[in-house]
Amino acid sequence: MVHSYERLFLQMSSDFIQYDLSRDLEAFSIRTNVTELMPLVNSEDEFSTIFCHPGEEFIYVLEGVLTLMVEGKRYTLFPNDSIHIRPNAEHAWCNKTNTITKILSVMI
């Protein structure tokens, strides 16, 4: 169990912060986190970080609007939208609005 005030966080870049929702990351095959994406409304660099990993990923938008690129195809996700990403699929995200976007992701 992890209380909200006990969550570990990792500032991945100036673009986003990830909060781990599980305390013992080594003991489980599923990784869950909440990511807060900072606004990039005036940025030229939409997708500064491209992800590609051997496990599946499920993303659920909690707040804001997420712009997502998966294997070269662009998606716009709104609150309560979700997407399931296949293993080894190149993907990237950004927040092109002027407010924070918050997502829940589950990775295997």
SVG drawing of the C-alpha trace seen along z (x, -y; Angstrom):
<svg xmlns="http://www.w3.org/2000/svg" viewBox="-14 -30 29 40">
<polyline fill="none" stroke="black" stroke-width="0.4" points="0.0,0.0 1.2,-3.5 -0.5,-6.6 -0.6,-9.6 1.8,-11.6 4.3,-8.7 4.6,-8.3 8.1,-8.3 8.5,-10.6 11.1,-11.0 11.4,-14.2 12.1,-12.6 12.7,-16.0 11.4,-19.5 8.4,-18.1 7.1,-15.5 7.1,-14.1 6.3,-10.4 4.9,-9.2 5.3,-5.5 2.1,-3.9 3.8,-0.8 6.5,-0.7 8.3,2.5 9.0,2.2 11.2,5.3 8.6,7.7 6.0,7.3 5.8,7.6 3.3,4.7 4.5,1.1 1.9,-1.6 2.5,-5.3 0.8,-8.6 2.6,-11.1 2.1,-14.8 2.9,-16.4 3.8,-20.1 2.3,-22.4 4.2,-22.7 1.8,-25.0 4.6,-27.3 7.2,-24.6 8.5,-23.7 9.7,-20.3 6.5,-18.2 7.9,-14.7 11.3,-15.2 11.4,-11.7 10.5,-8.5 9.8,-5.4 10.2,-1.8 10.1,1.1 9.5,4.9 6.3,4.8 2.8,3.7 1.6,0.3 -1.9,-0.9 -2.5,-4.7 -5.6,-6.3 -6.1,-10.1 -7.1,-11.4 -7.0,-15.2 -6.2,-17.4 -5.5,-16.5 -2.8,-14.1 -1.2,-14.2 0.2,-10.7 2.2,-9.3 2.3,-5.5 4.2,-4.0 3.9,-7.3 0.2,-7.7 -1.0,-10.7 -3.8,-10.4 -5.5,-13.0 -6.9,-11.6 -9.2,-13.4 -10.2,-12.7 -11.4,-9.1 -9.9,-8.1 -7.4,-5.2 -5.1,-3.4 -3.3,0.0 0.2,0.0 1.8,3.1 5.3,4.3 8.2,2.7 6.0,0.0 7.7,-3.4 5.6,-6.0 5.8,-9.5 3.6,-11.9 3.2,-15.6 0.8,-18.2 0.1,-20.9 -2.3,-22.8 -1.7,-25.5 -2.6,-23.3 -1.1,-20.1 -2.1,-16.8 -2.3,-13.8 -2.2,-10.2 -2.3,-6.8 0.0,-4.2 0.3,-0.5 3.3,1.3 4.2,5.0"/>
</svg>
